[in-house]
Amino acid sequence: GAPLDLYFIKFPNKTLENNCSSLDDGVCNIVFNTYDYQYDGGDCCSGTCSHSYCGIEAVTEGFGMANITVMGFPKCEDPSMVPITIFLGNFTSDHDPAYLAQRFTPEAIAAYES
């Protein structure tokens, strides 16, 4: 099996003791997003979060549109993580008329649009 994550954290107050279940739970908790808490056990960055629901509902605005819910890690503070940009040079949409004309008959397109 995989090795377990084991953390030894010295804390001066009861913050962690009272909220231990929030550490490394797949949700980025700002109070633990520091080096001392290993950036919430990795929850705040895509490269270190180990849960299937990491980053869900962390972003509420995208592509200039508010009130949407998408995956993201806007609070990633871990200095070992670096931003990357993925450039999409060319793509097609299944709603693009040129794409539809290549794949379907005019009758099928009309039925789809109605």
C-alpha positions as CSV (number, residue, x, y, z in Angstrom):
1,G,0.0,0.0,0.0
2,A,0.9,3.7,-0.1
3,P,2.7,5.3,2.8
4,L,0.6,7.3,5.2
5,D,0.9,11.1,5.6
6,L,2.2,11.8,9.1
7,Y,2.4,15.3,10.5
8,F,4.0,16.5,13.7
9,I,2.8,20.0,14.4
10,K,3.6,22.1,17.5
11,F,0.9,24.7,18.0
12,P,0.7,27.4,20.6
13,N,-3.0,27.6,20.8
14,K,-6.0,25.3,20.4
15,T,-6.6,26.2,16.7
16,L,-5.5,22.9,15.3
17,E,-6.6,20.8,18.2
18,N,-10.2,22.1,17.8
19,N,-10.1,21.8,14.0
20,C,-7.9,18.8,13.3
21,S,-10.5,17.2,11.0
22,S,-10.2,20.2,8.7
23,L,-6.5,19.5,8.0
24,D,-5.9,17.6,4.8
25,D,-9.6,17.1,4.1
26,G,-9.7,18.2,0.5
27,V,-10.9,21.7,1.3
28,C,-8.5,24.7,1.5
29,N,-8.9,26.2,5.0
30,I,-7.3,29.6,5.1
31,V,-6.3,29.4,8.8
32,F,-4.1,26.3,7.9
33,N,-2.7,27.6,4.6
34,T,0.8,28.3,6.0
35,Y,4.1,26.4,6.0
36,D,3.6,25.4,9.7
37,Y,0.5,23.4,8.7
38,Q,2.0,22.3,5.3
39,Y,-0.5,24.5,3.5
40,D,-3.5,22.7,5.0
41,G,-1.9,19.3,4.4
42,G,-1.8,20.1,0.7
43,D,-5.4,21.0,0.3
44,C,-4.8,24.5,-1.2
45,C,-2.8,23.5,-4.3
46,S,-3.7,21.2,-7.2
47,G,-0.3,19.4,-7.1
48,T,-0.5,18.5,-3.5
49,C,-4.2,17.9,-2.7
50,S,-4.9,14.2,-2.6
51,H,-8.7,14.0,-2.5
52,S,-11.0,13.5,-5.5
53,Y,-13.0,16.7,-4.7
54,C,-10.0,19.1,-4.3
55,G,-10.7,22.6,-5.6
56,I,-14.4,22.1,-6.1
57,E,-16.4,25.3,-5.6
58,A,-13.2,27.2,-4.7
59,V,-13.6,29.6,-7.7
60,T,-16.8,31.6,-8.1
61,E,-15.8,33.6,-11.2
62,G,-14.2,32.6,-14.4
63,F,-13.7,34.0,-17.9
64,G,-15.3,37.3,-16.7
65,M,-18.5,35.5,-15.6
66,A,-19.6,35.7,-11.9
67,N,-21.6,33.2,-10.0
68,I,-20.3,30.1,-11.7
69,T,-18.8,27.2,-9.9
70,V,-15.6,25.6,-11.2
71,M,-12.6,23.8,-9.9
72,G,-9.5,25.9,-9.0
73,F,-6.9,26.7,-6.4
74,P,-6.9,30.5,-6.1
75,K,-5.4,30.4,-2.6
76,C,-2.4,28.2,-3.4
77,E,0.4,29.8,-1.3
78,D,2.9,26.9,-1.3
79,P,6.2,28.3,-2.8
80,S,7.1,25.0,-4.2
81,M,4.1,25.2,-6.6
82,V,4.6,27.4,-9.7
83,P,1.9,28.6,-12.0
84,I,1.7,27.2,-15.5
85,T,-0.1,28.4,-18.6
86,I,-1.6,25.9,-21.1
87,F,-2.1,27.5,-24.4
88,L,-4.9,26.2,-26.6
89,G,-4.0,27.2,-30.1
90,N,-6.9,25.6,-32.0
91,F,-10.1,23.9,-30.9
92,T,-13.5,23.4,-32.3
93,S,-16.9,23.4,-30.6
94,D,-19.6,20.9,-31.3
95,H,-21.9,23.9,-31.7
96,D,-19.8,25.5,-34.4
97,P,-21.7,25.4,-37.7
98,A,-18.6,24.4,-39.7
99,Y,-18.1,21.4,-37.4
100,L,-21.7,20.4,-37.5
101,A,-21.8,20.7,-41.4
102,Q,-18.8,18.3,-41.6
103,R,-20.4,15.7,-39.3
104,F,-24.1,15.8,-39.8
105,T,-26.7,16.2,-42.6
106,P,-28.7,19.5,-42.8
107,E,-31.7,17.6,-41.5
108,A,-29.9,16.4,-38.4
109,I,-28.6,19.9,-37.7
110,A,-32.1,21.4,-38.1
111,A,-33.6,18.8,-35.7
112,Y,-30.8,19.5,-33.2
113,E,-31.4,23.2,-33.3
114,S,-35.2,22.9,-32.9
